[in-house]
Structure formats: structure tokens, C-alpha cells
């Protein structure tokens, strides 16, 4: 999985195995659809798998239901911090990704959101 930041949007590219495991393709998200980007310590996530793959403590990838909100998770062994994208979208309320550099990525996204990039 790769997160690529462009001037007006971000892409989350999943390879073919990740797409299969997640039952979902890659993401194209305009910055105008992002409320905020947060970096958090890894932790257990409450939710029920709707579509995707769940191997406890190894891999959680796909669509999960947390309360009444759908979220996309890409969490591996919880060795790294989470990047949490809070979205305006009606489909996913959050996208949660485990990234080695989630602090840097969240700062860059918030700067781009703050510049009013749409």
C-alpha cells in the first residue's frame, strides 16, 4: 500500500493482493473531502468486518462497521502509528492506515487542507 500526495488530491494505491484481500480498489480522495488527518499510536479498533480480510493481530484490511459508520482499515501487525483520515464522504467516515511515516503524512495533508486546496 502506498499513499501518494498530489497538489489537489491523494491516492491510496493497493497492489493486486491487497485489493483482493480488501475487496476494494485503490482510492482517489480530493483534499476538499478530507476533514482532518490524524496520527495516533496503534491500538485495537472497535468494529465488525463487512468485507475484506481479518487475521487477528496480523492483518485487518477492508470495510468495517464501527457503530453506524463505515470505515476502511489497512492495519497490519500494529508496529507503526495509524494515519486516520476523517472524511466528509457519505460512504466511508474514516480511512485508517498503518504507516511507518504517519506523523509526516498527516502534517503534509493538514497543510494542504489548510491551504484550501480543493
DSSP file (Angstrom, degrees, kcal/mol; ACC not computed):
  #  RESIDUE AA STRUCTURE BP1 BP2  ACC     N-H-->O    O-->H-N    N-H-->O    O-->H-N    TCO  KAPPA ALPHA  PHI   PSI    X-CA   Y-CA   Z-CA
    1    1 A X              0   0    0      0, 0.0     2,-0.4     0, 0.0    13,-0.2   0.000 360.0 360.0 360.0 136.4    0.0    0.0    0.0
    2    2 A X  E     -A   13   0A   0     11,-2.1    11,-2.7     2,-0.0     2,-0.6  -0.991 360.0-151.9-131.2 138.3    1.2    3.5   -0.9
    3    3 A X  E     -A   12   0A   0     -2,-0.4     2,-0.5     9,-0.2     9,-0.2  -0.955  18.5-171.5-106.9 122.4   -0.1    6.9   -0.1
    4    4 A X  E     -A   11   0A   0      7,-2.8     7,-2.6    -2,-0.6     2,-0.5  -0.966  10.1-150.2-119.6 124.8    0.8    9.4   -2.8
    5    5 A X  E     +A   10   0A   0     -2,-0.5     5,-0.2     5,-0.2     2,-0.2  -0.828  17.5 178.7 -98.0 126.6    0.1   13.2   -2.2
    6    6 A X        -     0   0    0      3,-2.7     0, 0.0    -2,-0.5     0, 0.0  -0.552  45.1 -95.0-110.6-179.8   -0.6   15.3   -5.2
    7    7 A X  S    S+     0   0    0     -2,-0.2     3,-0.1     1,-0.2    -2,-0.0   0.854 119.9  17.2 -66.7 -35.3   -1.4   19.1   -5.4
    8    8 A X  S    S+     0   0    0      1,-0.2    23,-1.5   110,-0.1    24,-0.4   0.460 130.1  11.4-120.3  -3.4   -5.2   18.6   -5.3
    9    9 A X  E     - B   0  30A   0     21,-0.3    -3,-2.7    22,-0.1     2,-0.4  -0.969  61.6-124.5-160.0 170.6   -5.8   15.0   -4.1
   10   10 A X  E     -AB   5  29A   0     19,-2.4    19,-2.9    -2,-0.3     2,-0.4  -0.942  17.0-150.4-124.0 153.8   -4.3   12.0   -2.6
   11   11 A X  E     -AB   4  28A   0     -7,-2.6    -7,-2.8    -2,-0.4     2,-0.6  -0.961   5.6-159.5-121.7 140.3   -4.2    8.4   -3.8
   12   12 A X  E     -AB   3  27A   0     15,-1.9    15,-2.3    -2,-0.4     2,-0.5  -0.951  20.0-161.6-115.2 106.3   -4.0    5.3   -1.8
   13   13 A X  E     -A    2   0A   0    -11,-2.7   -11,-2.1    -2,-0.6     2,-0.4  -0.791   5.5-167.2 -96.0 125.5   -2.7    2.6   -4.1
   14   14 A X        -     0   0    0     -2,-0.5    12,-0.2   -13,-0.2     2,-0.0  -0.882  19.3-127.1-106.5 140.6   -3.3   -1.0   -3.2
   15   15 A X     >  -     0   0    0     -2,-0.4     4,-2.7     1,-0.1     5,-0.2  -0.274  38.7 -91.6 -77.6 175.8   -1.4   -3.8   -5.0
   16   16 A X  H  > S+     0   0    0      1,-0.2     4,-2.0     2,-0.2     5,-0.1   0.867 126.7  48.2 -60.7 -40.1   -3.4   -6.7   -6.5
   17   17 A X  H  > S+     0   0    0      2,-0.2     4,-2.7     1,-0.2    -1,-0.2   0.903 112.6  49.1 -66.9 -40.0   -3.2   -8.9   -3.4
   18   18 A X  H  > S+     0   0    0      2,-0.2     4,-2.5     1,-0.2    -2,-0.2   0.898 110.2  51.1 -66.0 -40.1   -4.3   -6.0   -1.2
   19   19 A X  H  X>S+     0   0    0     -4,-2.7     5,-1.4     2,-0.2     4,-1.3   0.908 112.1  47.3 -61.5 -41.6   -7.2   -5.2   -3.5
   20   20 A X  H  <5S+     0   0    0     -4,-2.0     3,-0.3    -5,-0.2    -2,-0.2   0.938 114.7  45.5 -64.9 -47.2   -8.3   -8.8   -3.3
   21   21 A X  H  <5S+     0   0    0     -4,-2.7    -2,-0.2     1,-0.2    -1,-0.2   0.844 118.2  43.1 -65.0 -34.5   -7.9   -9.0    0.5
   22   22 A X  H  <5S-     0   0    0     -4,-2.5    41,-0.4     2,-0.3    -1,-0.2   0.648  96.7-136.7 -85.3 -15.7   -9.7   -5.7    1.0
   23   23 A X  T  <5S+     0   0    0     -4,-1.3     2,-0.3    -3,-0.3    -3,-0.2   0.896  76.2  94.8  55.3  40.4  -12.5   -6.4   -1.6
   24   24 A X      < -     0   0    0     -5,-1.4    -2,-0.3    -6,-0.2    -1,-0.2  -0.985  69.2-129.5-157.3 149.8  -11.8   -2.8   -2.6
   25   25 A X        -     0   0    0     -2,-0.3   -10,-0.1     1,-0.2     2,-0.0  -0.129  48.1 -62.8 -88.8-168.9   -9.8   -0.9   -5.2
   26   26 A X        -     0   0    0    -12,-0.2     2,-0.4     1,-0.1    -1,-0.2  -0.261  54.1-118.2 -72.3 165.7   -7.4    2.0   -4.8
   27   27 A X  E     -B   12   0A   0    -15,-2.3   -15,-1.9    -3,-0.1     2,-0.4  -0.859  19.0-168.9-112.9 142.9   -8.7    5.4   -3.5
   28   28 A X  E     +B   11   0A   0     -2,-0.4     2,-0.5   -17,-0.2   -17,-0.2  -0.986  19.2 178.4-123.2 115.4   -8.7    8.8   -5.1
   29   29 A X  E     -B   10   0A   0    -19,-2.9   -19,-2.4    -2,-0.4     2,-0.1  -0.942  21.8-143.1-127.7 112.0   -9.6   11.5   -2.5
   30   30 A X  E >   -B    9   0A   0     -2,-0.5     3,-2.1   -21,-0.2   -21,-0.3  -0.443  25.3-122.3 -64.9 144.3   -9.7   15.2   -3.2
   31   31 A X  G >  S+     0   0    0    -23,-1.5     3,-1.6     1,-0.3    87,-0.1   0.789 110.4  68.6 -60.7 -26.8   -8.4   17.3   -0.3
   32   32 A X  G 3  S+     0   0    0    -24,-0.4    -1,-0.3     1,-0.3    86,-0.1   0.691  96.0  55.0 -64.5 -17.8  -11.8   19.0   -0.1
   33   33 A X  G <  S+     0   0    0     -3,-2.1    55,-2.6    54,-0.1     2,-0.5   0.407  91.2  88.7 -94.0   1.4  -13.3   15.7    1.0
   34   34 A X  E <   -C   87   0B   0     -3,-1.6    53,-0.2    53,-0.2     3,-0.1  -0.888  50.4-174.8-104.4 124.5  -10.9   15.4    4.0
   35   35 A X  E    S-     0   0B   0     51,-3.1     2,-0.3    -2,-0.5    -1,-0.2   0.920  70.0 -27.4 -77.9 -48.6  -11.9   17.0    7.3
   36   36 A X  E     -C   86   0B   0     50,-1.2    50,-2.7     2,-0.0     2,-0.4  -0.986  49.2-132.4-161.7 162.3   -8.6   16.2    9.0
   37   37 A X  E     -C   85   0B   0     -2,-0.3     2,-0.4    48,-0.2    48,-0.2  -0.993  27.6-173.6-123.0 129.6   -5.7   13.8    9.1
   38   38 A X  E     -C   84   0B   0     46,-2.6    46,-3.4    -2,-0.4     2,-0.5  -0.949  17.2-149.6-127.3 141.3   -4.6   12.5   12.5
   39   39 A X  E     +C   83   0B   0     -2,-0.4     2,-0.3    44,-0.2    44,-0.2  -0.960  28.0 171.5-109.6 125.9   -1.6   10.3   13.5
   40   40 A X  E     -C   82   0B   0     42,-2.3    42,-3.0    -2,-0.5     3,-0.1  -0.912  38.9 -95.6-131.0 156.1   -2.2    8.1   16.5
   41   41 A X        -     0   0    0     -2,-0.3    40,-0.1    40,-0.2     2,-0.1  -0.375  57.4 -93.0 -60.6 148.8   -0.5    5.3   18.3
   42   42 A X        +     0   0    0     36,-0.1     2,-0.3    37,-0.0    -1,-0.1  -0.397  60.9 154.8 -66.5 145.7   -1.6    1.9   17.1
   43   43 A X        -     0   0    0     -3,-0.1     2,-0.2    -2,-0.1    35,-0.0  -0.941  48.7 -70.4-158.3 172.5   -4.5    0.4   19.2
   44   44 A X        -     0   0    0     -2,-0.3     2,-0.5     1,-0.0    34,-0.0  -0.543  47.1-141.7 -73.4 141.7   -7.4   -2.0   18.9
   45   45 A X        -     0   0    0     -2,-0.2     2,-0.4     2,-0.1    -1,-0.0  -0.904   7.3-133.2-108.6 129.5  -10.1   -0.8   16.7
   46   46 A X        +     0   0    0     -2,-0.5     2,-0.3    18,-0.0    18,-0.0  -0.644  56.7  94.4 -78.9 134.4  -13.8   -1.4   17.5
   47   47 A X        -     0   0    0     -2,-0.4     2,-0.4    19,-0.1    19,-0.2  -0.878  63.2-106.5 162.2 168.4  -15.8   -2.7   14.6
   48   48 A X  E     -D   65   0B   0     17,-2.1    17,-3.0    -2,-0.3     2,-0.2  -0.973  37.5-114.6-122.4 132.6  -17.2   -5.5   12.7
   49   49 A X  E     +D   64   0B   0     -2,-0.4    15,-0.3    15,-0.2     3,-0.1  -0.458  33.3 171.8 -68.4 130.0  -15.9   -6.7    9.3
   50   50 A X  E    S-     0   0B   0     13,-3.0     2,-0.3     1,-0.4    14,-0.2   0.790  72.9  -4.2 -99.6 -49.0  -18.3   -6.2    6.4
   51   51 A X  E    S+D   63   0B   0     12,-1.6    12,-2.5   -29,-0.1    -1,-0.4  -0.990 104.8  44.0-147.6 136.5  -16.0   -7.0    3.5
   52   52 A X  E    S-D   62   0B   0     -2,-0.3     2,-0.4    10,-0.2    10,-0.2  -0.936  83.4 -46.5 133.7-156.1  -12.3   -7.8    3.5
   53   53 A X  E     -D   61   0B   0      8,-2.8     8,-2.5    -2,-0.3     2,-0.4  -0.957  37.1-175.4-125.1 136.3   -9.8   -9.9    5.4
   54   54 A X  E     +D   60   0B   0     -2,-0.4     2,-0.5     6,-0.2     6,-0.2  -0.924  11.5 166.0-135.2 109.3   -9.3  -10.3    9.2
   55   55 A X  E >>  -D   59   0B   0      4,-3.4     3,-2.8    -2,-0.4     4,-2.5  -0.915  48.0-115.9-116.9  98.7   -6.5  -12.3   10.6
   56   56 A X  T 34 S-     0   0    0     -2,-0.5     4,-0.1     1,-0.3    -2,-0.0   0.008  91.0  -1.7 -46.5 132.9   -6.4  -11.2   14.3
   57   57 A X  T 34 S+     0   0    0      1,-0.1    -1,-0.3    19,-0.1     3,-0.1   0.424 132.9  61.4  66.2   2.9   -3.2   -9.5   15.2
   58   58 A X  T <4 S-     0   0    0     -3,-2.8     2,-0.3     1,-0.2    -2,-0.2   0.708 111.1  -4.1-118.0 -49.5   -1.8  -10.0   11.7
   59   59 A X  E  <  +D   55   0B   0     -4,-2.5    -4,-3.4    18,-0.1     2,-0.4  -0.951  43.3 175.8-157.5 128.0   -3.9   -8.2    9.2
   60   60 A X  E     +DE  54  75B   0     15,-3.0    15,-2.8    -2,-0.3     2,-0.4  -0.930  24.7 156.3-131.5 108.6   -7.2   -6.2    9.1
   61   61 A X  E     +DE  53  74B   0     -8,-2.5    -8,-2.8    -2,-0.4     2,-0.3  -0.992  34.3  37.7-139.3 128.2   -7.9   -4.9    5.7
   62   62 A X  E    S-DE  52  73B   0     11,-2.2    11,-2.7    -2,-0.4     2,-0.5  -0.925  91.5 -23.0 137.5-161.5  -11.3   -3.9    4.2
   63   63 A X  E     -DE  51  72B   0    -12,-2.5   -13,-3.0   -41,-0.4   -12,-1.6  -0.767  56.4-178.1 -93.9 128.9  -14.6   -2.3    5.1
   64   64 A X  E     -DE  49  71B   0      7,-3.1     7,-2.9    -2,-0.5     2,-0.6  -0.918  23.4-132.8-126.0 151.3  -15.6   -2.3    8.8
   65   65 A X  E     -DE  48  70B   0    -17,-3.0   -17,-2.1    -2,-0.3     2,-0.6  -0.926  20.3-178.1-106.9 118.4  -18.7   -1.1   10.6
   66   66 A X  E >  S- E   0  69B   0      3,-3.0     3,-2.0    -2,-0.6     2,-0.5  -0.932  70.4 -46.6-116.4 105.4  -18.0    1.0   13.7
   67   67 A X  T 3  S-     0   0    0     -2,-0.6   -19,-0.1     1,-0.3    -2,-0.0  -0.619 122.3 -29.1  68.5-120.4  -21.3    1.9   15.3
   68   68 A X  T 3  S+     0   0    0     -2,-0.5     2,-0.4    -3,-0.1    -1,-0.3   0.289 120.7  96.3-107.6   8.4  -23.3    3.1   12.3
   69   69 A X  E <   -E   66   0B   0     -3,-2.0    -3,-3.0    23,-0.0     2,-0.4  -0.832  66.8-136.2-107.4 136.1  -20.3    4.4   10.3
   70   70 A X  E     -E   65   0B   0     -2,-0.4    23,-3.1    21,-0.4    24,-0.8  -0.719  27.4-178.7 -86.3 136.5  -18.4    2.5    7.6
   71   71 A X  E     -Ef  64  94B   0     -7,-2.9    -7,-3.1    -2,-0.4     2,-0.5  -0.958  24.1-135.1-132.3 150.7  -14.6    2.7    7.8
   72   72 A X  E     -Ef  63  95B   0     22,-2.2    24,-3.3    -2,-0.3     2,-0.4  -0.933  26.0-166.8-105.0 128.9  -11.8    1.4    5.7
   73   73 A X  E     +Ef  62  96B   0    -11,-2.7   -11,-2.2    -2,-0.5     2,-0.3  -0.930  22.1 176.2-117.1 138.7   -9.0   -0.2    7.6
   74   74 A X  E     +Ef  61  97B   0     22,-2.7    24,-2.5    -2,-0.4     2,-0.5  -0.770  28.5 152.6-134.1  90.0   -5.5   -1.2    6.5
   75   75 A X  E     +E   60   0B   0    -15,-2.8   -15,-3.0    -2,-0.3   -17,-0.1  -0.976  16.3 176.1-126.1 127.5   -3.8   -2.4    9.6
   76   76 A X        -     0   0    0     -2,-0.5   -19,-0.1   -17,-0.2    -1,-0.1   0.367  67.2 -29.1-100.5-124.0   -1.0   -4.9    9.8
   77   77 A X  S    S-     0   0    0      1,-0.1   -18,-0.1   -18,-0.1    -2,-0.0   0.330  80.4-113.5 -83.3   8.7    0.9   -6.0   12.9
   78   78 A X  S    S+     0   0    0    -20,-0.1   -36,-0.1     1,-0.1    -1,-0.1   0.871  76.8 131.0  61.5  39.4    0.4   -2.7   14.8
   79   79 A X        +     0   0    0      2,-0.1     2,-0.2    19,-0.0    -1,-0.1   0.690  65.6  44.0 -88.6 -22.0    4.1   -2.0   14.7
   80   80 A X  S    S-     0   0    0      1,-0.1    20,-0.2   -39,-0.1    -4,-0.1  -0.729  93.8 -88.0-122.1 167.4    3.6    1.6   13.4
   81   81 A X        -     0   0    0     18,-0.4    18,-2.1    -2,-0.2     2,-0.4  -0.270  43.8-111.4 -70.7 159.9    1.3    4.5   14.1
   82   82 A X  E     -CG  40  98B   0    -42,-3.0   -42,-2.3    16,-0.2     2,-0.6  -0.746  13.8-148.6 -94.1 140.5   -2.1    4.9   12.4
   83   83 A X  E     -CG  39  97B   0     14,-3.5    14,-2.7    -2,-0.4     2,-0.6  -0.958  19.6-164.8-101.0 120.2   -2.9    7.6    9.9
   84   84 A X  E     -CG  38  96B   0    -46,-3.4   -46,-2.6    -2,-0.6     2,-0.6  -0.938   6.5-163.8-113.4 118.9   -6.6    8.4   10.3
   85   85 A X  E     -CG  37  95B   0     10,-2.9    10,-1.9    -2,-0.6     2,-0.6  -0.902   7.8-154.5-100.6 117.1   -8.3   10.4    7.6
   86   86 A X  E     -CG  36  94B   0    -50,-2.7   -51,-3.1    -2,-0.6   -50,-1.2  -0.835  22.3-160.2 -92.4 122.7  -11.7   11.8    8.7
   87   87 A X  E     -C   34   0B   0      6,-2.5   -53,-0.2    -2,-0.6   -54,-0.1  -0.687  33.2-146.1-111.1 156.0  -13.8   12.2    5.6
   88   88 A X        +     0   0    0    -55,-2.6   -54,-0.1    -2,-0.3    -1,-0.1   0.528  66.6 121.3 -85.4 -10.5  -16.9   14.2    4.6
   89   89 A X        -     0   0    0    -56,-0.5    -2,-0.1     3,-0.2   -56,-0.0  -0.073  64.3-140.8 -59.5 151.2  -17.9   11.3    2.4
   90   90 A X  S    S+     0   0    0      1,-0.1   -20,-0.2     3,-0.0     3,-0.1   0.653  99.0  51.2 -83.3 -16.9  -21.2    9.5    2.8
   91   91 A X  S    S+     0   0    0      1,-0.3     2,-0.4   -22,-0.1   -21,-0.4   0.964 118.6  21.3 -87.0 -61.0  -19.6    6.1    2.1
   92   92 A X        -     0   0    0      1,-0.1    -1,-0.3   -23,-0.1   -21,-0.2  -0.918  54.8-169.1-108.0 133.7  -16.6    6.0    4.5
   93   93 A X  S    S+     0   0    0    -23,-3.1    -6,-2.5    -2,-0.4     2,-0.3   0.780  78.0  11.2 -85.2 -29.7  -16.5    8.2    7.6
   94   94 A X  E     -fG  71  86B   0    -24,-0.8   -22,-2.2    -8,-0.2     2,-0.5  -0.992  56.0-152.5-146.1 151.1  -12.8    7.3    8.2
   95   95 A X  E     -fG  72  85B   0    -10,-1.9   -10,-2.9    -2,-0.3     2,-0.5  -0.998  18.9-165.0-121.1 124.4   -9.9    5.6    6.5
   96   96 A X  E     +fG  73  84B   0    -24,-3.3   -22,-2.7    -2,-0.5     2,-0.4  -0.947  11.2 175.5-117.2 118.2   -7.4    4.1    8.9
   97   97 A X  E     -fG  74  83B   0    -14,-2.7   -14,-3.5    -2,-0.5     2,-0.7  -0.958  28.8-134.9-124.6 138.1   -4.0    3.1    7.6
   98   98 A X  E     + G   0  82B   0    -24,-2.5     2,-0.4    -2,-0.4   -16,-0.2  -0.843  38.3 171.2 -91.4 116.5   -0.9    1.8    9.4
   99   99 A X    >   -     0   0    0    -18,-2.1     3,-0.9    -2,-0.7   -18,-0.4  -0.953  42.2-139.6-129.9 145.6    2.1    3.7    8.1
  100  100 A X  T 3  S+     0   0    0     -2,-0.4     3,-0.2     1,-0.2   -19,-0.2   0.852 109.7  34.8 -66.4 -34.9    5.7    4.0    9.1
  101  101 A X  T 3> S+     0   0    0      1,-0.2     4,-2.3     2,-0.1    -1,-0.2  -0.228  73.8 135.4-114.5  42.4    5.7    7.7    8.5
  102  102 A X  H <>  +     0   0    0     -3,-0.9     4,-2.5     1,-0.2     5,-0.2   0.820  69.5  58.1 -64.6 -31.3    2.1    8.6    9.6
  103  103 A X  H  > S+     0   0    0     -3,-0.2     4,-1.9     2,-0.2    -1,-0.2   0.954 110.8  41.6 -61.7 -49.6    3.2   11.7   11.5
  104  104 A X  H  > S+     0   0    0      1,-0.2     4,-2.3     2,-0.2    -2,-0.2   0.913 115.7  49.5 -64.7 -44.0    4.8   13.3    8.4
  105  105 A X  H  X S+     0   0    0     -4,-2.3     4,-2.5     1,-0.2     5,-0.2   0.911 110.1  50.4 -64.4 -42.6    2.0   12.3    6.1
  106  106 A X  H  X S+     0   0    0     -4,-2.5     4,-2.5    -5,-0.2    -1,-0.2   0.900 110.6  50.0 -64.0 -39.5   -0.7   13.7    8.4
  107  107 A X  H  X S+     0   0    0     -4,-1.9     4,-2.1    -5,-0.2    -1,-0.2   0.926 111.6  48.1 -63.4 -44.4    1.2   17.0    8.7
  108  108 A X  H  X S+     0   0    0     -4,-2.3     4,-2.2     2,-0.2    -2,-0.2   0.913 112.6  48.3 -63.3 -42.8    1.5   17.3    5.0
  109  109 A X  H  X S+     0   0    0     -4,-2.5     4,-2.5     1,-0.2     5,-0.2   0.933 111.1  49.9 -63.6 -45.7   -2.2   16.5    4.4
  110  110 A X  H  X S+     0   0    0     -4,-2.5     4,-2.4     1,-0.2    -1,-0.2   0.858 109.5  52.3 -63.6 -34.3   -3.3   19.0    7.0
  111  111 A X  H  X S+     0   0    0     -4,-2.1     4,-1.4     2,-0.2    -1,-0.2   0.923 110.8  47.4 -64.0 -43.8   -1.1   21.7    5.4
  112  112 A X  H  <>S+     0   0    0     -4,-2.2     5,-1.6     1,-0.2    -2,-0.2   0.878 112.8  48.3 -66.6 -36.9   -2.7   21.0    2.0
  113  113 A X  H ><5S+     0   0    0     -4,-2.5     3,-1.6     1,-0.2    -1,-0.2   0.911 109.5  54.0 -66.3 -41.4   -6.2   21.1    3.6
  114  114 A X  H 3<5S+     0   0    0     -4,-2.4    -2,-0.2     1,-0.3    -1,-0.2   0.759  99.9  61.1 -65.0 -26.2   -5.3   24.4    5.3
  115  115 A X  T 3<5S-     0   0    0     -4,-1.4    -1,-0.3    -5,-0.1    -2,-0.2   0.514 115.7-115.3 -78.4  -3.8   -4.2   26.0    2.0
  116  116 A X  T < 5 +     0   0    0     -3,-1.6     2,-0.3     1,-0.2    -3,-0.2   0.779  51.3 171.7  75.7  26.1   -7.8   25.5    0.8
  117  117 A X      <       0   0    0     -5,-1.6    -1,-0.2     1,-0.2  -109,-0.1  -0.546 360.0 360.0 -69.7 128.9   -6.8   23.0   -1.9
  118  118 A X              0   0    0     -2,-0.3    -1,-0.2   -87,-0.1   -86,-0.1   0.367 360.0 360.0-130.2 360.0   -9.9   21.6   -3.4
